[in-house]
Amino acid sequence: MANPADILIIGGGPAGLSAAASIVRQAHSIVIFDSGKYRNEASNYMHTLPTWDHRHPKEFRDAAKKDFERYGTVTLENAQVKSIKQTDEGLFEATVEDGRTWTGRKVILATGVEDVFPDIPGYADCWVSGIFHCLYCHGWEETGVATSGVLAIGDIGSVPHALHIARQALRISKEVTIYTNGNEQLAKDLRSALEKSPAPMKVDSRAIAKLVKALNRSEVTLHFEDGTEHTEGFLAHKPEAKLRGGLHEQLGLELTPQSTIKVNPPFSQTSVKGVFAAGDACTPMQTLTNALSTGTAAGAGAPLQLQAEIWNQNPLF
């Protein structure tokens, strides 16, 4: 068996790159596996990150990888890890799609999550171009539109969550309609809440037959099952998300009630010693800046644990 890498990082998005940016400063060998699949791959711009506002996500990834060149300790593999296991020697063995295998002393899972779209025809076609899941990440460019809509289904199919998103939409549009897609009880509860605390919001309980991306800006046309239709300046909706891939299952990692990987602060170690997690996979606060933060934490923890083991000493955690 070839000499193992010190740390295997599975995931080439912001979390994995942030972890590597810490590790290189301690002169450890790293292999980063980048599948080329990113949650924000449909987006042309990234926001909320100082100095990178309104720039393409690929620019950020390319620049981060470029920074690693001067260290000489990072190997980049454009490949998807299909299986991973812990060997009898306590190492971690990762195998990619074409059968090649790497071993490492520590692992950082930065595999992220993938969005699960609701079963509404046309939803996927409107994703990012007209449906925004985060009004900090997207939406400001539509400031001043007359109306917008909130899809109060799935994760935001409750009064507190629907109003939470609608209040944000009001910073961008002059009026917001909350669509409950046939849920009459939710519509009733929302109307009751708005009677007590009025706002430029209204509620529409009609069942949605399909969504069509309009030609103008971020507009989306909602076609209802009753044969009517209405166009909004944009729609806001956060779909459900699930962990990407099954590596967490192969390693037997404990999950949280929110179905993210359970990690222990401050260094994001999972329930399996030697395995750390970073990014959307280990937190319900799935934002770019939090991915960077958790990446830094895991990128500090994995080397610290390894360094103690090299000298047969106990780490701080």
ChimeraX attribute file (.defattr): number of C-alpha atoms within 10 A of each C-alpha:
attribute: neighborCount
match mode: 1-to-1
recipient: residues
	/A:1	5
	/A:2	6
	/A:3	8
	/A:4	18
	/A:5	21
	/A:6	21
	/A:7	27
	/A:8	28
	/A:9	27
	/A:10	28
	/A:11	27
	/A:12	27
	/A:13	29
	/A:14	27
	/A:15	34
	/A:16	31
	/A:17	27
	/A:18	24
	/A:19	30
	/A:20	31
	/A:21	21
	/A:22	19
	/A:23	25
	/A:24	19
	/A:25	12
	/A:26	14
	/A:27	14
	/A:28	19
	/A:29	19
	/A:30	23
	/A:31	22
	/A:32	24
	/A:33	24
	/A:34	22
	/A:35	17
	/A:36	12
	/A:37	15
	/A:38	18
	/A:39	14
	/A:40	16
	/A:41	13
	/A:42	11
	/A:43	17
	/A:44	13
	/A:45	17
	/A:46	19
	/A:47	17
	/A:48	14
	/A:49	13
	/A:50	7
	/A:51	8
	/A:52	14
	/A:53	12
	/A:54	14
	/A:55	15
	/A:56	16
	/A:57	20
	/A:58	16
	/A:59	12
	/A:60	16
	/A:61	14
	/A:62	10
	/A:63	10
	/A:64	17
	/A:65	17
	/A:66	10
	/A:67	10
	/A:68	17
	/A:69	11
	/A:70	9
	/A:71	12
	/A:72	12
	/A:73	19
	/A:74	22
	/A:75	16
	/A:76	14
	/A:77	15
	/A:78	14
	/A:79	19
	/A:80	20
	/A:81	25
	/A:82	15
	/A:83	18
	/A:84	21
	/A:85	16
	/A:86	19
	/A:87	10
	/A:88	7
	/A:89	7
	/A:90	13
	/A:91	18
	/A:92	23
	/A:93	19
	/A:94	23
	/A:95	17
	/A:96	18
	/A:97	11
	/A:98	10
	/A:99	10
	/A:100	10
	/A:101	13
	/A:102	18
	/A:103	24
	/A:104	22
	/A:105	20
	/A:106	25
	/A:107	28
	/A:108	28
	/A:109	24
	/A:110	32
	/A:111	33
	/A:112	30
	/A:113	20
	/A:114	19
	/A:115	14
	/A:116	12
	/A:117	16
	/A:118	13
	/A:119	9
	/A:120	12
	/A:121	13
	/A:122	15
	/A:123	17
	/A:124	18
	/A:125	13
	/A:126	20
	/A:127	18
	/A:128	21
	/A:129	21
	/A:130	26
	/A:131	27
	/A:132	21
	/A:133	18
	/A:134	17
	/A:135	17
	/A:136	12
	/A:137	18
	/A:138	21
	/A:139	24
	/A:140	13
	/A:141	10
	/A:142	16
	/A:143	14
	/A:144	14
	/A:145	17
	/A:146	14
	/A:147	21
	/A:148	25
	/A:149	29
	/A:150	25
	/A:151	23
	/A:152	28
	/A:153	22
	/A:154	14
	/A:155	14
	/A:156	20
	/A:157	18
	/A:158	17
	/A:159	18
	/A:160	12
	/A:161	13
	/A:162	23
	/A:163	21
	/A:164	12
	/A:165	23
	/A:166	28
	/A:167	16
	/A:168	16
	/A:169	27
	/A:170	21
	/A:171	14
	/A:172	22
	/A:173	24
	/A:174	15
	/A:175	21
	/A:176	29
	/A:177	20
	/A:178	25
	/A:179	25
	/A:180	27
	/A:181	21
	/A:182	16
	/A:183	16
	/A:184	14
	/A:185	11
	/A:186	21
	/A:187	24
	/A:188	16
	/A:189	14
	/A:190	22
	/A:191	19
	/A:192	13
	/A:193	14
	/A:194	17
	/A:195	10
	/A:196	8
	/A:197	8
	/A:198	11
	/A:199	14
	/A:200	14
	/A:201	21
	/A:202	17
	/A:203	20
	/A:204	19
	/A:205	17
	/A:206	18
	/A:207	17
	/A:208	20
	/A:209	17
	/A:210	16
	/A:211	22
	/A:212	18
	/A:213	22
	/A:214	18
	/A:215	9
	/A:216	8
	/A:217	13
	/A:218	21
	/A:219	23
	/A:220	26
	/A:221	20
	/A:222	23
	/A:223	18
	/A:224	17
	/A:225	14
	/A:226	10
	/A:227	8
	/A:228	11
	/A:229	14
	/A:230	10
	/A:231	18
	/A:232	22
	/A:233	24
	/A:234	29
	/A:235	30
	/A:236	27
	/A:237	24
	/A:238	21
	/A:239	18
	/A:240	15
	/A:241	19
	/A:242	16
	/A:243	18
	/A:244	17
	/A:245	16
	/A:246	14
	/A:247	19
	/A:248	22
	/A:249	12
	/A:250	13
	/A:251	16
	/A:252	13
	/A:253	17
	/A:254	16
	/A:255	17
	/A:256	13
	/A:257	8
	/A:258	11
	/A:259	15
	/A:260	22
	/A:261	26
	/A:262	21
	/A:263	23
	/A:264	12
	/A:265	13
	/A:266	12
	/A:267	22
	/A:268	25
	/A:269	25
	/A:270	25
	/A:271	17
	/A:272	13
	/A:273	12
	/A:274	22
	/A:275	25
	/A:276	29
	/A:277	35
	/A:278	36
	/A:279	32
	/A:280	28
	/A:281	27
	/A:282	28
	/A:283	21
	/A:284	15
	/A:285	12
	/A:286	16
	/A:287	16
	/A:288	19
	/A:289	17
	/A:290	18
	/A:291	27
	/A:292	21
	/A:293	18
	/A:294	28
	/A:295	31
	/A:296	24
	/A:297	23
	/A:298	34
	/A:299	31
	/A:300	21
	/A:301	26
	/A:302	27
	/A:303	22
	/A:304	17
	/A:305	20
	/A:306	20
	/A:307	15
	/A:308	13
	/A:309	12
	/A:310	8
	/A:311	8
	/A:312	9
	/A:313	11
	/A:314	11
	/A:315	12
	/A:316	8
	/A:317	11
